[in-house]
Amino acid sequence: SSGFEKHPLPIGGHTASLCGSPNHPLLPDMGCVGSRGPSEPDAAPCKPAPTLPEDLSLPSGDGGDDGDDLGWVPSSSSGALVTPARALLIEREAEACLKPQLPLRIQILLDNGWKDSADDDAREICRRLRRGELQFTLHARGQNYLIDFLATDGATQMNVTTGKKRMLRILDRGDEDDPKRALSKAGSSASLSSLASRNGLSVSPVEIAQQVEYGPQSKRGGATRHSFKVLEGNPHAQECFRKFEQNEMKLCGEWAVFYHSYSFAALIYEVQAAVGSVLFRFRSQYAPLPRLLVKDFQEIPDAPCLAQRFTKDFASNKRDHHPSFRRVAVSCMCSLGSTGPEACTAMVFIAGYSCKDLSFRSVLENLLESCYVPKPKVRELAGRIIALSEKHGLDVSQFGGKPCHSGKAGHLLQIFLRRPLIDRLAYAAKPYGPIDDDRMPLSTWMNSNQSFQVGQARVVAHPKYFMRADKVRMYVASADPTFHQNRKEFQKELVNLLSMILGEPELRQRAASGVYGGSLPSWWSADDQRQHERF
């Protein structure tokens, strides 16, 4: 079998069948113009990532209040900061749909605050970005302005005649962020290039434009929709897949996508997400967390190491069922319309995908012990978690609880990796995990315009990356409509239930030490990280 949920995660000597974020997550967004990265790129927490609104439009206006600036008009509301790459995509979609107004805003920081540019100026800037220009001269209102998206102190526009310089930023229109979050983002001013270069995740506008031209990954290479027939007669599943397709459309420029199917391991993933939200600012409302214990990745921190270990140790010894493999990796397909080898993404979403050669209850209890739940209370807490899962419709039949009412226990995790991270976190795989040399390096294949309907991958689900929105985005759908609808409320109640390990600073520090296996990184704080989630 293809090993989708065959990767049990050993915790405290036991093995668990575990695979499975705007993610969601712990650290900076995907590199917005006007947002600054952390001082420690691999650790320091920062602002969460915004998602792209569905329908965006620019306010109209003509002229500004400063003759030294472009035609800036008053801003009626704050929005989500976006990268030049996102600007390319939005502008392209606007042209394709023949929209009269560009569905984003470009703003300048004047003396009285951020102001919107005129639509024509914004469109011209987007056209220049689309051609790969990050520094160029723009003529407007009889003046020449140097537009610079490569400035180390942030994106700027400078009047060529007077030398007067002001900060620029690009925003989505109609974002649902609260005003405090928008104001927080307005206060910083790093450019895309400065943030991306510090994180080693720089993608050139030309490369991004090429990926946007290729389009959503699951539709490339003349891919068919034949496998979606299994969704007919299931409106809920069809809607889930429609939203996944929308995510691909929005993110295809800078992100590659993988699909991980799982079923009975869902409760483990959900508990890990709840712990991650409190301890590490993981945005669990968007997706569960397939791996939590950072200490498990000391020997195999990335995909090259995993591939090397597979060839040396695992190929003749349980392959991707080996506990050391399962501890760090998840199995994935590379298209919503995947037909093989072995697995059809749509089919396993409905039916679920799992193995039953382990005790899921023991896995849960050992996870709680790893977070320093007092041993006398572990079984009681596990029982209460299972009961809460039943209340919200999550199938916990393998934990000694009840199955979901619909009988559809499947879940599908949509995992977006920033393109520069593909080869660091994933490799092309055959069933059971052998390296598929014909598709290596995986980044070359994933960045192409081929069909992705056939081909598996193994992804190293290192929480150091998976809890950071600038590196990994995740979204989840559950085949059971009840749990799919209840999931956010389930997460809230689950965090409250875990108060015995998360409720006090001293308890949070002990739990975080258990996750890291000892000393904590310098940026970590014992505060409840959910209170910082929006900032």
C-alpha positions in Angstrom: 0.0 0.0 0.0 1.1 3.6 -0.5 1.5 4.3 3.2 -0.8 7.3 3.6 -1.5 6.8 7.3 0.9 4.0 7.7 3.5 6.1 9.5 2.9 5.5 13.2 4.7 7.9 15.4 6.6 6.3 18.2 6.0 8.1 21.5 7.3 6.8 24.7 8.2 3.5 23.2 4.9 3.0 21.3 4.1 3.6 17.7 1.2 5.6 16.3 -0.3 5.6 12.9 0.3 9.3 12.3 0.2 11.3 9.1 -1.8 13.8 8.1 -1.2 27.3 7.6 -3.5 31.2 6.0 -1.5 27.6 8.1 -2.2 28.4 10.5 0.9 28.9 12.3 3.6 29.9 14.7 5.7 32.4 12.9 5.9 35.0 10.1 3.6 35.3 7.2 4.8 34.4 3.7 6.9 37.5 3.2 4.5 40.4 3.0 5.6 43.8 1.8 5.5 45.7 5.0 6.1 42.9 7.4 9.5 42.1 9.1 10.9 38.6 9.7 12.1 37.3 13.1 15.6 37.8 14.3 16.0 34.0 14.5 14.6 32.8 11.2 14.1 29.2 12.3 12.5 30.0 15.6 11.3 33.4 16.6 7.6 33.9 16.6 6.0 36.6 14.5 2.7 37.5 12.9 0.4 34.8 11.4 -0.3 34.7 7.7 -3.4 36.2 6.2 -5.5 34.4 3.7 -6.6 35.9 0.3 -10.2 37.2 0.3 -12.6 35.9 -2.4 -13.8 39.2 -3.9 -11.5 42.2 -3.8 -11.9 45.7 -5.2 -10.2 49.1 -5.0 -11.9 52.2 -3.7 -12.0 54.9 -6.3 -10.4 58.3 -6.0 -8.3 60.8 -7.8 -5.3 62.7 -6.6 -3.6 62.9 -3.2 -2.9 65.6 -0.7 0.8 65.8 -1.4 2.2 67.0 -4.7 5.4 65.1 -4.1 3.6 61.7 -4.1 1.6 59.6 -6.5 -2.1 59.8 -6.8 -2.8 58.5 -3.3 -6.4 58.4 -2.1 -7.8 57.9 1.5 -8.0 54.3 2.6 -11.5 53.3 3.9 -10.2 50.2 5.7 -7.2 48.1 6.4 -6.4 44.9 4.5 -4.1 42.0 4.4 -0.5 42.6 3.2 0.5 40.7 0.1 3.7 40.0 -1.7 4.6 41.3 -5.2 4.1 37.7 -6.2 0.5 37.7 -4.9 0.0 41.0 -6.6 1.0 39.3 -9.9 -1.6 36.6 -9.4 -4.4 38.9 -8.3 -3.7 41.3 -11.2 -3.7 38.4 -13.7 -7.0 37.0 -12.3 -8.5 40.5 -12.6 -7.6 40.8 -16.2 -8.8 37.3 -17.0 -12.1 38.1 -15.4 -12.3 41.5 -17.1 -12.8 43.2 -13.7 -13.0 47.0 -14.0 -11.0 47.5 -10.9 -7.8 45.8 -9.6 -8.7 43.6 -6.5 -5.9 44.9 -4.4 -4.5 48.2 -3.1 -1.0 49.7 -3.2 -0.5 52.2 -0.4 2.1 54.8 0.6 2.9 56.0 4.1 2.1 59.7 4.2 2.4 62.0 7.2 -1.2 61.3 8.2 -1.0 57.5 7.7 -1.3 54.9 4.9 -3.1 56.1 1.8 -4.3 54.2 -1.3 -2.9 54.8 -4.8 -5.0 55.4 -7.8 -6.1 52.3 -9.6 -4.1 53.1 -12.8 -0.9 53.5 -10.7 -1.5 50.2 -8.9 -2.2 48.4 -12.1 1.0 49.7 -13.7 3.1 48.7 -10.7 1.6 45.2 -10.9 2.4 45.0 -14.6 6.0 45.9 -13.9 6.2 43.3 -11.2 4.7 40.8 -13.6 7.6 41.4 -15.9 10.1 40.6 -13.2 11.0 44.3 -12.4 11.5 45.0 -8.7 13.1 48.4 -9.3 11.7 50.7 -12.0 10.7 54.3 -12.7 7.0 55.2 -12.9 5.7 58.4 -14.5 2.6 59.9 -12.9 1.1 63.4 -12.6 4.1 65.0 -14.4 6.6 63.5 -12.0 9.0 60.5 -12.1 9.1 58.1 -9.2 11.6 55.4 -8.5 9.7 52.3 -7.2 12.0 49.9 -5.3 10.9 46.6 -3.9 14.5 45.5 -3.1 15.3 48.2 -0.5 16.7 46.6 2.6 14.5 48.9 4.8 11.3 48.1 3.0 9.5 48.8 -0.3 9.7 52.5 -1.2 8.8 55.1 -3.8 11.1 58.1 -4.3 10.4 61.3 -6.2 13.4 61.5 -8.7 13.4 65.3 -8.7 13.1 66.0 -5.0 14.6 62.8 -3.6 11.7 62.5 -1.2 11.2 58.9 -0.2 8.1 57.1 1.3 7.3 53.6 2.3 5.1 51.4 0.1 3.0 48.3 0.7 0.6 46.0 -1.2 -2.6 44.9 0.4 -5.5 42.6 -0.3 -8.9 44.2 -0.3 -11.7 43.1 2.0 -9.6 41.0 4.4 -11.5 39.9 7.6 -8.5 40.7 9.9 -9.5 42.8 12.9 -8.2 46.4 13.0 -5.6 45.6 15.7 -3.9 43.0 13.5 -3.9 45.3 10.5 -2.4 48.2 12.5 0.2 45.8 13.9 1.2 44.9 10.3 1.2 48.5 9.2 3.9 49.3 11.8 6.7 47.2 10.2 8.3 47.7 6.8 10.5 44.9 5.5 10.4 44.1 1.8 9.7 40.8 0.3 13.3 40.4 -0.7 14.7 41.2 2.7 12.5 38.7 4.5 12.8 36.0 1.9 16.5 36.3 1.7 16.9 36.0 5.5 14.9 32.9 5.4 16.6 31.5 2.4 13.2 31.3 0.6 13.6 33.9 -2.2 11.7 33.2 -5.4 12.2 35.5 -8.3 9.2 37.3 -9.8 9.9 35.7 -13.1 9.8 32.2 -11.6 6.6 33.1 -9.8 5.0 34.4 -12.9 5.9 31.2 -14.7 4.2 29.1 -12.0 1.1 31.4 -12.1 1.1 30.9 -15.9 1.1 27.1 -15.4 -1.8 27.4 -13.0 -3.0 25.2 -10.1 -0.9 22.1 -9.6 -3.8 19.7 -9.8 -4.9 21.0 -13.2 -1.5 21.0 -14.9 -0.4 18.8 -17.8 -3.9 18.2 -19.1 -5.0 16.5 -15.9 -8.4 14.9 -16.1 -11.2 15.0 -13.5 -12.2 11.4 -14.0 -11.3 10.5 -10.4 -13.7 13.1 -9.0 -16.6 10.9 -10.1 -16.4 9.2 -6.8 -17.6 12.5 -5.2 -20.8 12.6 -7.2 -23.9 12.6 -4.9 -21.8 13.9 -2.0 -22.2 17.7 -1.9 -20.1 18.1 1.2 -17.1 16.4 -0.4 -17.5 18.3 -3.6 -17.5 21.6 -1.6 -14.3 20.5 0.3 -12.5 19.8 -3.0 -13.7 23.1 -4.5 -12.1 25.0 -1.6 -8.9 23.0 -2.0 -8.9 24.0 -5.7 -9.3 27.6 -4.7 -6.4 27.4 -2.3 -4.2 26.0 -5.1 -5.3 28.9 -7.4 -4.3 31.5 -4.8 -1.0 30.0 -3.8 0.4 28.3 -6.9 2.9 31.0 -7.6 5.1 30.5 -4.6 3.9 27.2 -3.1 3.9 23.5 -4.1 1.0 21.4 -2.7 0.9 17.9 -1.3 -2.1 15.9 -0.1 -2.0 13.6 2.9 -4.9 11.3 3.6 -5.6 9.8 7.1 -8.4 8.7 9.3 -8.0 7.2 12.8 -4.9 9.2 13.6 -7.0 12.3 13.4 -7.4 12.6 17.2 -3.6 12.5 17.7 -3.1 15.2 15.1 -5.8 17.3 16.8 -4.3 17.0 20.3 -0.9 18.0 18.8 -2.5 21.0 17.2 -4.1 22.1 20.4 -0.8 21.8 22.3 1.0 23.7 19.5 -1.5 26.5 19.6 -1.0 27.3 23.2 2.8 26.6 23.4 4.0 27.7 20.0 1.3 30.0 18.4 0.3 27.3 15.9 -3.0 28.4 14.3 -4.9 25.2 14.9 -8.2 26.6 13.6 -7.0 25.9 10.0 -5.5 22.5 10.3 -4.2 19.8 12.7 -0.5 19.2 13.3 0.9 15.9 12.0 4.0 16.0 14.2 4.7 17.9 17.4 7.8 16.4 19.2 10.7 18.4 17.9 13.1 16.1 19.7 12.1 13.2 17.3 13.8 15.1 14.4 17.4 15.2 15.8 18.6 12.3 13.7 16.5 12.9 10.6 15.9 16.7 10.3 15.2 16.8 6.5 14.4 14.9 3.4 18.0 14.3 2.1 18.8 12.7 5.5 15.6 10.7 5.3 16.3 9.5 1.8 19.9 8.5 2.8 18.6 6.6 5.8 16.0 4.8 3.7 18.7 3.6 1.3 21.0 2.6 4.1 18.7 1.2 6.7 15.0 1.1 5.9 14.9 -0.3 2.3 15.6 -3.8 3.7 14.0 -3.3 7.0 10.2 -2.4 7.0 10.8 0.4 4.5 8.5 3.4 5.4 6.9 1.3 8.1 10.1 1.5 10.1 9.5 3.3 13.4 12.3 5.9 12.7 10.7 6.7 9.3 7.2 6.9 10.7 8.4 9.2 13.5 9.3 12.0 11.1 7.5 11.5 7.7 4.1 11.5 6.2 3.0 10.0 2.8 1.5 12.3 0.2 0.1 12.5 -3.2 0.7 15.5 -5.4 -2.7 16.2 -6.9 -6.3 16.4 -5.9 -7.0 14.3 -9.0 -4.3 11.7 -8.1 -5.0 8.2 -9.5 -1.9 6.4 -8.4 0.2 4.6 -7.8 -2.2 2.8 -5.6 -4.2 5.6 -4.1 -6.9 7.9 -5.5 -7.1 11.1 -3.4 -10.8 11.5 -3.8 -11.5 7.9 -3.0 -9.4 7.7 0.1 -11.0 10.9 1.3 -14.4 9.3 1.4 -13.4 5.9 2.6 -10.5 6.9 4.9 -7.0 5.6 5.0 -5.4 3.9 7.9 -3.8 0.9 9.4 -4.8 -0.9 12.6 -1.7 -2.7 13.6 -1.2 -0.6 16.8 -3.0 0.7 19.9 -4.2 4.2 19.2 -5.2 4.6 22.8 -1.6 3.9 23.9 -0.3 6.4 21.4 -2.6 9.1 22.9 -1.6 8.3 26.4 2.1 8.3 25.6 1.7 11.7 23.8 0.1 13.1 27.0 3.0 11.7 29.1 5.5 13.4 26.7 3.8 16.7 27.6 4.2 15.9 31.3 0.7 15.1 32.2 1.0 13.4 35.7 0.9 9.6 35.1 -2.0 9.0 37.5 -4.1 11.4 35.4 -3.2 10.2 31.9 -5.9 7.6 31.5 -8.6 9.9 32.9 -7.6 12.7 30.6 -7.4 10.4 27.6 -10.9 9.2 28.4 -12.2 12.8 28.6 -10.6 13.7 25.3 -12.2 10.7 23.6 -15.6 11.6 25.0 -15.2 15.2 23.7 -14.3 13.8 20.3 -17.5 11.7 20.3 -19.5 14.8 21.2 -18.2 16.6 18.1 -18.5 13.7 15.7 -14.9 12.6 15.4 -14.4 8.9 14.8 -12.6 7.5 17.8 -13.5 3.8 17.3 -9.8 2.8 17.4 -9.4 4.6 20.8 -12.1 2.6 22.4 -14.8 5.2 21.6 -17.6 5.4 19.1 -17.4 5.7 15.3 -18.7 8.8 13.5 -22.4 8.6 12.5 -21.8 8.9 8.8 -19.3 6.1 8.7 -16.9 8.4 6.7 -13.8 8.6 8.9 -11.5 10.1 6.2 -9.6 13.4 6.4 -7.5 15.2 3.8 -4.7 17.5 4.8 -3.6 20.0 2.1 0.0 20.9 2.7 1.6 23.8 0.9 5.5 24.1 1.0 7.2 27.2 -0.2 9.0 26.1 -3.4 12.5 26.7 -2.1 11.7 24.1 0.6 10.6 21.3 -1.6 13.9 19.4 -1.7 14.6 20.2 1.9 11.4 18.6 3.2 10.3 16.2 0.5 11.4 13.5 -1.9 9.8 11.7 -4.8 8.7 8.2 -3.7 7.4 5.0 -4.9 4.9 2.9 -2.8 6.4 2.0 0.6 8.9 4.8 0.3 11.7 3.9 -2.1 13.1 6.9 -3.9 11.7 7.5 -7.4 14.8 8.6 -9.2 12.9 9.5 -12.4 11.2 12.4 -10.5 14.3 13.6 -8.6 15.1 16.2 -7.7 11.5 16.6 -6.7 11.6 20.4 -7.1 12.3 20.1 -10.8 9.2 17.9 -11.2 7.0 20.0 -8.9 7.9 23.2 -10.7 7.1 21.9 -14.1 3.9 21.9 -16.2 3.5 18.2 -16.2 0.5 16.2 -14.8 0.8 15.3 -11.2 -1.9 12.7 -11.2 0.6 9.8 -10.8 3.3 10.1 -8.3 3.8 9.9 -4.5 6.1 11.9 -2.2 7.3 11.6 1.4 7.3 14.8 3.4 9.3 15.4 6.5 6.8 17.0 8.8 9.3 18.8 11.0 7.3 21.1 13.4 10.0 23.7 13.1 8.7 24.3 9.6 5.1 23.1 9.9 4.3 25.6 12.7 5.5 28.5 10.6 3.2 30.2 8.1 6.1 31.6 6.1 7.3 28.1 5.3 4.3 25.7 5.4 0.5 26.3 5.0 -2.0 23.7 5.8 -5.8 23.3 5.4 -7.9 20.3 6.3 -11.2 18.8 5.3 -13.1 15.9 7.0 -15.3 13.5 5.1 -17.8 13.5 8.0 -19.8 16.7 7.7 -20.5 16.9 11.4 -16.9 17.0 12.5 -15.9 19.2 9.6 -18.4 21.8 10.8 -17.6 21.3 14.5 -13.8 21.2 14.3 -13.0 24.8 15.4 -15.3 24.5 18.4 -13.7 21.1 19.1 -10.3 22.7 19.2 -11.4 25.4 21.6 -12.9 22.8 24.0 -9.9 20.5 23.6 -7.5 23.3 24.7 -9.7 23.9 27.8 -9.6 20.2 28.5 -5.8 20.2 28.4 -5.6 23.0 31.0 -3.8 20.6 33.4 -0.8 20.8 31.2 -1.4 24.2 29.6 -3.2 26.3 32.1 -0.3 27.8 34.1 3.1 29.2 33.0 5.0 26.6 34.9 2.9 23.8 33.3 3.4 25.2 29.9 7.1 25.4 30.3 7.2 21.7 31.4 5.1 20.7 28.4 7.3 22.7 26.0 10.4 21.1 27.5 8.9 17.7 26.8 8.2 18.7 23.2 11.7 19.9 22.7 13.3 17.1 24.7 15.1 19.5 27.1 16.3 23.1 26.7 13.9 25.5 25.0 14.9 28.0 22.2 15.7 31.5 23.4 12.6 33.0 21.8 10.2 30.8 23.7 7.9 32.4 26.3 5.7 30.7 28.9 2.8 33.0 28.0 -0.3 31.4 26.4 0.7 32.0 22.8 -2.9 32.1 21.6 -3.1 35.7 22.9 -0.4 36.7 20.4 -1.9 34.7 17.5 -3.3 37.8 15.7 -0.2 39.9 16.0 
